[in-house]
Amino acid sequence: MRSLWKLGAVLAGASLVVAACSSLKGDDDDNDNDNDDSGTSTGSSTGTGTGLATGSSTGTSTGGGVDTKYGLEVWKDDEQVDACQDQLQVPEPFDVILMFVVDVSKSMLQTSNTGNTKWDDTKAALQSVIDGLPDNVAMGVLYYPNMNPPPEEHEDPTDDPSACVNVDALVPPELMKNKQRQALTDSLTAVDDREAVLGGTPTYTAYTVGLAAVQESDLPGNKYVVLMTDGEPTYGVGCVGNGTTMADNIKPEFITDTQAAIEGAWDVGASDIPVGTFVIGSPGSEMTYTKSDARPWLSEAARLGGTAPVDCDDNGPVYCHFDLTDPSVNFAQGLNNALAQILGQIVACAYSPPTPPNGLDLDLSEVGIKFMDGNEDQYVVPLVTKADCNDGAQGWYWNSDKTKIRLCEETCTLVRSDARAGIQVLYGCKSIIK
């Protein structure tokens, strides 16, 4: 997973697809699940536990056994095949537009527990996202304030967002073709530590500018803002404020107005497209310069933005945003994991067969699928029917013309639940007769 995405754990559900020369264990079952919506799958995994992809998940396993944690049989390498091709592949994403709004105020130059500055770690993680996102995902970015000299003090509101945010440096969201990747890389490179990581934190203005960019995109798909910051806003609506962290500068409305904008983006009428907001709180948000805890407001912002997990609490310890303030957790790894969980939520658990090696063709009757959890333990994902999936089964099935593998929702949820988890798909190969 790391060699493709360069993210470490940045995408839950990345997968390895292997075309295998020899036969998988189990009976051929070429006609199973040709129909997307019905059919009964049979084969040697019923009863033996060794028909890895060509059988149903019912029956008594005498193979690796069923793991009670996942309800899946343990994968046994000595029963599997040698690979004739290794090809990394990721699940095909839903159509999605991501707009990153990233705090590069002066506090991001503080050292994290990695020994690097917070900005160094953030920059590396963002470059991994830029390198790794699939072509059919759209991404844009706005760094804020990203101004040298930093924003000036404003006692009265202004209609010009460039008074406190470098809006000219915004990269609008576009599909991740080579040109867009280069534009995003150039934008990231331009945020030099000494020249641009300066000033206060105009979060409201930056968020609303980034939000407008994703709202105005004509690209189809679900729309999200990813807000990354390490504390409280030090400017309000219309760039009001002086950017300092003095308690008498930071007004309650700097926070509540930002939260209101986030809520308004998500809670829209039926005729509008909602924009969800993920929030990442970097180290420093647990104790800001004003000696206050910024985590409750960041948590509430994520909840208002429609991205809160189940059973989170704005007062902790399980916050509704991605809280990266635990000193025992490496910040760089924690940031990678947060991005993994965000990106994992945009993944549709569907896989297209890879191109086979020269002179060979894929044998679609010989397919095995392996689930690898965060501890690198491996389990068999069985072939089932779509109807089985709809009834809550673990497994996978073919679409009607065998052009796409789809995981059942239960299995998809399992993969997404672990930022380090992945799926490996093995295909049999057969010679092409000329």
Number of C-alpha atoms within 10 A of each C-alpha: 22 14 9 18 21 18 25 18 26 30 35 30 34 29 24 20 24 26 30 26 22 16 19 24 20 19 19 21 18 12 12 23 23 16 16 17 16 15 16 14 22 19 22 19 28 22 17 18 30 27 28 33 34 30 27 26 29 15 11 13 16 14 17 17 17 18 11 8 6 14 15 23 26 21 24 16 9 7 13 17 18 16 15 15 18 15 15 18 22 27 25 18 20 17 17 18 27 26 27 27 25 24 28 29 25 19 23 24 17 15 15 21 17 14 12 15 17 23 24 19 20 22 16 16 22 22 17 19 22 23 19 20 23 18 15 16 21 25 26 25 25 29 26 30 29 29 23 13 10 21 24 15 15 17 11 10 14 14 9 12 19 18 22 31 25 20 21 8 17 21 21 22 25 22 21 22 14 11 11 20 22 14 17 25 15 12 17 19 12 13 19 14 16 10 13 21 24 23 24 27 33 31 31 26 28 28 24 17 19 27 24 14 19 25 21 10 15 10 17 11 15 15 22 27 27 22 23 21 25 28 29 27 27 25 29 27 21 20 31 22 26 22 24 17 19 11 12 8 17 20 15 11 14 22 22 16 15 23 21 15 19 27 22 16 24 20 17 12 9 7 6 11 15 20 24 25 29 28 27 26 23 26 24 22 24 19 15 17 15 14 11 13 17 20 31 17 22 30 28 23 28 27 25 23 27 20 20 22 14 8 8 16 17 19 14 12 10 15 22 30 28 26 24 24 21 13 10 7 13 16 23 21 18 19 24 25 24 24 25 24 22 23 20 25 18 22 21 19 25 20 20 15 18 17 12 21 15 8 11 16 18 21 19 20 19 26 26 28 26 25 26 21 20 16 9 11 12 21 24 28 28 30 31 29 27 25 16 22 20 13 12 13 20 24 26 28 28 24 18 14 10 15 11 14 19 21 27 27 19 17 22 21 16 18 24 26 17 21 25 23 24 26 27 21 24 27 30 25 26 19 13 10 7 4
